[in-house]
Amino acid sequence: MVDTTLDGGFFVRWMAAAAGLVDREAGRLTELDSAIGDADHGANMQRGFAAVVKAVEAEPPGAPGAVLVAAGRQLISTVGGASGPLYGTLLRRTGKSLGEAPEVTVAELQAGLRAGVASVRELGGAAPGDKTMVDALEPGVAALETSLDAAAAAAEEGALATVPMLARKGRASYLGERSIGHQDPGATSSALLFAALAEVAR
């Protein structure tokens, strides 16, 4: 585990980096979603993270937890469909778990994200292997034990591993066997969160 402390400013930069990656990958996210969803995941995530950046950069960065709670609130209010509540819950629950500490360690962030992922699983009823964002989130969080770069790589591998899966939750589950052979858009955007985290730490 990396022995690093992360302050509120780091978390603001993380959200900005995530917004940048979502912006660049919006077309691909929509393309993936057009195969097994509503073809709006890229645009929805773009709009949501643009609102997040505006919100968290409007004031001096507070505690890491407060940054994530504010980000989660924005995603819930600006992103349509299931993505807003799921991503919003992930960030809000993680932020609440971090509390009001002015700085957190990577180990504390990992514990917070574990709580966030547990809330996502509870809200969506998804487990690993169901072809959802959980398939990228769980390995990403587990690999934080090693490093932020390892977490980004594990989340990306988790997203790629959704291709042969049969969707059992979410919009894609309505397609049954036809969901096989397509990468899950939610897992793909979840992997971008970890890629942004690693990028900001470099």
N, C-alpha and C positions, 0 to 999 in steps of 0.2 A: 504493500500500500504506500502510495506517495505521501511523504510527510510535508504537506503543503497546507497553508491556511488561505481561505478564499473569502474576500470581503464583498460588500454590497456592490462595489464597482465592477468586480469580476462577474457577478451575476447579471448586471445590466449589459455588460459586453457579451455575455453568453446569449442573452435573448436577442441582441442585435445581430450576432453571428448566425443564430438560428434563422432569423428573419431573412438574412442575406442568402443562406443556403436554400431556404424554401422558395425564395424569389427566383433563384437560378434554376431550381429543379421543378418549378410549378408545372411546366409543360409535361414533364415526365410523370409527375404525380397524377395529372389529369388523364394522361394516356393510359396509365395503369388502371385508374378508376373507371375509365370508359369501358374497359373489358369486363369488369366484374362489379361495378357500382353505378353511381349516378353521374360520373364524368365531371364532378365539381370539386374534388378533393384539393387539387392544386390551387384553384381560385379561392376556395374557402380558407385554406391555410395561409395563403398570401395575405388575404384581408385581415385574418386574425393576428398574424405576427406583426403586420404593419401597425395595427392598433396597439399591440403589446409594446413595441419599441417607443411609440409616441407616449404611452402612459408612463413607462419606467424611466424615460429620458427627460420627462417634463419636470421632475423634481430631483434634488440631489439624492444619490443612492442611499437608501436606508440599510437595514439589516438584510442579509441574504434571504432570510425567510420572507420578509416583507416584499422584496422584489418578486419572488415567485408567487406569492399570494395575489399581488396586483396583476401579474401576468396571467395567472389562471382565471382571474375575474374577467379580464378583457376577452380571453378566448371564449369563455362561456357566453358572454354577451354579444360577440361579433361573428362567431363561426356557426354556420347552420349545420343541420343534420346531427349525426352522433358524434362527429369529431370535436365539436366545441365542448360539450359536457365531458367527454373522455379526456381530452388534453387539459382542459381547465381543471378537472378533478386531479389529474396527475400533478400539475404544478402547484395547485392550492394545497393539496394534502402534503406534498413534499415541503412546501414553505411553512406550513403550520407545524410540521414535525421539527423543523430547524429552529422554531421559536424566534426569540428576539436577540440571539447572540450576534454581535457585530461582525464576527468572523467564524467560519466553520472549517473543519478539516474535511479531507476527501472521504474519510471514514464516516463522518457525520452526514455528509451529502449522500453517501451510499445508503445509510440507514434511513434517511429521509425519503430517498427515491424508492426504497423497498416499501415503505408505507404508502407512497403514492401509487405504485404499481398494484399493491394489494387493493387499494380503493378503486382503481380502474377495473380490476378483475371482478370486484364485487358489483360495480355499477353495470358492467357489460356482460357479466356472467361468463367471461371467456377464460380459458385455460391454455397453457402452452400446447401447440399443435392444432389449435382451432383456426389458424390462418387469420390472425388479427395483429394489432400493434403489440400485444403481449409477447409475441414471438420474437420481436426485436428488443423490447424493453427488458425482459427477464435476463437474457444473456448479457446485455449491456450493463445492467446493474451489477450482476455477479462479477463481471470482469473488472469493475472498478477496484476490486481487491488487488489487482496487478498494477494497472495504470489507466490513465484517461485514454491513451492511444489504444490500449487493449480493449477498453470498453467500446470505443468507436468501431473497432474491427469486429468485435463480437456481435454488436447490434446490426452491423451491415451483413454479417454472415447469417444472423437470425432472419433478417428480411429476405435474403436470397433463398433461405431454406423454406420459405412459404410457397415457392413456385409449385412443387409437386403435391402440396397439401390439398385436401378437400375442405372447403370452408364450412365450418359448423356454427359460426356466429356472424351477425351483421348482415348487411345487404347482400354480400356475395353468397351467403348460405342458401339464398333462394335459387341459385343457379345449379345447385347440386354438383353433379360430376363435371359440369362445364366450368366450374371454378378452378379445376385442376389445370396446371400449366401456366397460371398467371401469378405474378408477384403481388402480394397484398400491398395496396397503397398506404394503409395506415402503418404497417410495419416499416415501410420505406421512409415515410416522413418521421417516424420515431427514431430511426437510425440517424437521420439528419440532426436530431437533437444532440446525440452523442458525438457526432462528427463536429458539431459546433463547439461543444464543450472541450474537446481535445484541441481544436484549432485555437481557442482563446487562451488555453494554458501554455501553448508553445512559445 
